[in-house]
Amino acid sequence: MNIRKDTMIRISEAEGITIPNINWRERVIKVCGKGRKEGGVPFQKHLSAT
């Protein structure tokens, strides 16, 4: 739930997240949104620790 609250992504986008979609170094999650559009969503440093 922290991912959704901190990044403001949709439930459907959060369900599609897999480990290869997470770039820990740049702190970006690749998500597939409406219309199958891909985008990068930044996340906070504290999210990577939880």
Long-range contacts (C-beta under 8 A, 24 or more apart in sequence): 2-47, 2-50, 3-29, 3-43, 3-47, 6-43, 6-44, 6-47, 7-41, 7-42, 7-43, 7-47, 9-33, 9-41, 10-34, 24-48
